[in-house]
Amino acid sequence: MSNFKLRLRAHFLVLLQTVLSVFLATQSPQVFAINERTDCALSDIPQRVYGANPVVSYLLVAMAPEKMVGWNFPPPAQAKGIFPDRVFELPVLGGWFGQGQTPNFEQLIATKPELVILSGATVHTDRQVMIQKMGMPVCHLQLDQLSDYPHALRSLGQWLGKTERGERLAQHFEQLLSQQSALLDLLKTRNIPLKTVYYAQDPNGLASECRGSIHAETLPWAGAINPHQCPAEQAKQSRFGKVSINLEQLLSYNPDAIVTQEKAFYDQVYHLSAWRGLKAVQNQQVFFAPQIPFRWLDRPPSFLRLLAAQWLMQKLYPQVPEIAALDTVAQTQRFFADFFSIDLSAAQAHHLLKGLSS
């Protein structure tokens, strides 16, 4: 194809996307919003599947990595040896995951997906409606809360012709949810004061999540209270999250503990003079979340948040015998065997639980 034709094609695609964007923006959201249900009518079992955001893509890695056609962003390097080798060769297609991100539609069409899976977990589905207008087969998974995952896993298993696997993963997830719920009830029954935990983001630690944000759901599941409350309109403004906080606010919160997945912040927090007044720093209660094969705590807010809740709860309440007795190494081994089809040794699982800073 000549350079002129390539340029003409590129200009046409840009024009098409612009026209579609303007058209959809002027329409009633009640007319064009994607129906947020997990039923999905498919004539055949799809063999080529695209996940429209990282939450869905990581779920596809667990359920059917051989069916994936591409990534939203490059897969994490630390996933090598856990994800199948073939997935690292897939193209980066982009997706909807906040801050105006959209897929590369030309590349996406070229992969010939037989199913596109959307989720409003991090970007509302009314912003993703363009993909339906391009004639691609679309199904939707509700993944707003950890409690949504058992149903989502069963639905995904049915869509992809992996009903038995979907059921096994759903049951495993339900068992962990039940376990965490029982431990939370135990804290309540024994009148054990819940600890406040600040979720530190960005290299300087001065970004966090509003209480109730999908990105901070690990905290209440771990028996922690997020001290950062936001006005209702701010909390609902964006599912991308990550709001700035100043040091004065943080000092006023004076949390019992701090959790982060920012290595640059974790490596310096005990040396920052401005943070030394915090009891979390004074008591050595700053925790670095596990990040293999990808971040457990958040970004994306995936199914690994449930393991993160178990890990964090044990850090926060070691004095509670039932929590201290949790065999997180064995549970991590079992989870990775079920969800990633990888057998970890006890030493490997222990290393994962210590995070990448170890």
Residue pairs with C-beta under 8 A, 6 or more apart in sequence:
1 9
13 105
13 106
17 105
17 130
20 130
20 133
20 134
21 130
24 32
24 129
24 130
24 133
29 126
32 126
32 129
33 125
33 126
33 129
34 118
34 120
34 125
34 126
34 128
34 129
34 132
34 138
34 140
35 140
36 120
36 125
36 140
36 142
37 140
37 142
38 139
38 140
38 141
38 142
38 151
38 152
38 155
39 155
40 139
40 140
40 155
40 159
42 115
42 137
42 139
42 159
44 114
45 159
45 160
45 161
46 67
46 113
46 114
46 115
46 137
46 159
46 160
47 67
47 114
48 67
48 69
48 111
48 112
48 113
48 114
48 115
49 60
49 64
49 67
49 68
49 69
49 113
49 114
49 115
49 116
49 117
49 160
50 68
50 69
50 70
50 93
50 108
50 111
50 113
50 115
50 116
50 117
51 57
51 58
51 59
51 60
51 68
51 72
51 95
51 117
52 72
52 95
52 96
52 103
52 116
52 117
52 118
52 119
52 128
52 131
53 72
53 95
53 96
53 97
53 118
53 119
53 121
53 122
53 123
53 300
54 72
54 73
54 95
54 97
54 122
54 300
54 302
55 97
55 119
55 121
55 122
55 143
55 300
55 301
55 302
56 117
56 118
56 119
56 121
56 141
56 143
57 68
57 71
57 72
57 95
58 294
58 300
58 302
58 303
58 304
59 141
59 143
59 152
59 153
59 156
59 302
59 303
60 67
60 68
60 117
60 156
61 68
61 83
61 87
61 340
62 169
62 303
62 339
62 340
63 153
63 156
63 157
63 160
63 162
63 165
63 166
63 169
64 160
64 162
65 83
65 84
65 86
65 87
66 84
66 86
67 160
68 87
68 90
69 90
69 91
69 93
69 111
69 112
69 113
70 90
70 91
70 92
70 93
70 107
70 108
70 111
71 87
71 90
71 91
71 92
71 93
72 92
72 93
72 94
72 95
72 97
72 101
72 103
73 92
73 94
73 95
74 92
75 83
75 87
75 88
76 291
76 293
76 294
78 291
78 292
78 293
78 294
78 356
79 292
79 293
79 294
80 88
81 342
82 292
82 293
82 336
82 340
82 342
83 293
83 340
91 107
91 111
93 103
93 104
93 107
93 108
93 111
94 101
94 102
94 103
94 104
94 107
94 108
95 101
95 102
95 103
96 102
96 103
96 118
96 122
96 123
96 127
96 128
97 122
97 123
97 240
97 300
98 122
98 123
98 238
98 239
98 240
98 241
99 240
101 123
102 130
103 131
105 134
109 134
113 136
113 137
114 137
115 137
115 138
115 139
115 159
115 160
116 131
116 136
116 137
116 138
116 139
117 138
117 139
117 140
117 141
117 156
117 159
118 125
118 128
118 131
118 138
118 139
118 140
118 141
119 125
119 140
119 141
119 142
119 143
120 128
120 140
120 142
120 144
120 239
121 143
121 144
121 214
121 239
121 300
121 301
122 214
122 239
122 240
122 300
122 301
123 239
123 240
124 239
125 140
131 138
132 138
139 159
141 152
141 155
141 156
142 148
142 151
142 152
143 149
143 152
144 214
145 214
145 217
146 177
146 217
146 221
146 303
146 305
146 306
146 309
147 177
149 170
149 173
149 303
149 306
150 170
150 171
150 173
150 174
150 177
151 170
153 166
153 167
153 169
153 170
153 173
154 163
154 166
154 167
154 170
155 166
156 162
156 166
157 163
157 164
157 165
157 166
157 167
157 169
157 170
158 166
160 166
168 338
169 338
169 339
172 334
172 335
172 338
172 339
173 303
173 306
176 306
176 307
176 310
176 331
176 335
177 306
179 310
180 221
180 306
180 309
180 310
180 313
183 223
183 313
183 320
183 322
183 323
184 221
184 223
186 320
186 322
186 323
187 194
187 223
187 317
187 320
190 320
192 317
192 320
194 223
194 224
194 225
195 223
195 224
195 225
195 255
195 256
195 257
195 316
195 317
196 224
196 225
196 226
196 227
196 253
196 255
196 256
196 257
197 219
197 222
197 224
197 225
197 226
197 227
197 255
197 256
197 257
197 258
197 259
197 312
197 316
198 208
198 226
198 227
198 228
198 250
198 253
198 255
198 257
198 258
198 259
198 280
199 208
199 209
199 215
199 216
199 219
199 226
199 228
199 258
199 259
199 260
199 297
199 298
200 206
200 207
200 208
200 258
200 259
200 260
200 262
200 265
200 269
201 207
201 208
201 209
201 242
201 260
201 261
201 262
202 242
202 262
202 265
203 262
203 264
203 265
204 265
205 258
205 260
205 262
205 265
205 269
205 275
206 244
206 245
206 246
206 247
206 250
207 242
207 243
207 244
207 245
208 216
208 228
208 242
208 243
208 245
209 215
209 216
209 226
209 228
209 241
209 242
209 243
209 298
210 216
210 226
210 228
210 229
210 230
210 234
210 235
210 241
210 243
211 225
211 226
211 227
211 228
211 229
211 230
211 235
212 235
213 235
213 241
214 239
214 241
214 301
215 241
215 242
215 298
215 299
215 301
216 226
216 241
216 298
217 301
217 305
218 297
218 298
218 305
218 308
218 309
218 312
219 225
219 226
219 259
219 312
220 226
221 305
221 306
221 309
221 313
222 308
222 309
222 310
222 312
222 313
222 316
223 313
223 316
223 317
224 257
224 312
224 316
227 253
227 255
228 243
228 245
228 249
228 253
230 243
234 243
247 274
250 278
251 277
251 278
254 277
254 278
254 279
254 280
255 278
255 279
255 280
256 279
256 280
256 283
256 285
256 316
257 280
257 285
257 286
257 287
257 315
257 316
258 269
258 278
258 280
258 281
258 285
258 286
258 287
259 286
259 287
259 289
259 297
259 312
260 266
260 269
260 286
260 287
260 288
260 289
261 288
261 289
261 291
261 295
261 296
261 297
261 298
261 299
263 288
263 356
263 357
266 286
266 288
266 357
267 357
269 275
269 281
269 286
270 281
270 284
270 286
275 281
276 282
279 285
280 286
285 315
287 312
287 315
288 355
288 356
288 357
289 295
289 296
289 297
289 308
289 311
289 312
289 355
290 296
290 307
290 308
290 311
290 352
290 353
290 354
290 355
291 355
291 356
292 352
292 356
293 340
294 300
294 302
294 304
295 304
296 304
296 305
296 307
296 308
296 311
297 305
297 308
297 312
298 305
303 339
307 331
307 332
307 335
310 326
310 328
310 331
311 328
311 353
313 323
313 326
314 323
314 324
314 326
314 328
317 323
317 324
318 324
328 353
329 346
329 349
329 350
329 353
330 346
330 349
332 344
332 349
332 352
332 353
333 343
333 344
333 346
333 349
336 342
336 343
336 344
336 349
337 343
337 344
344 352
351 358
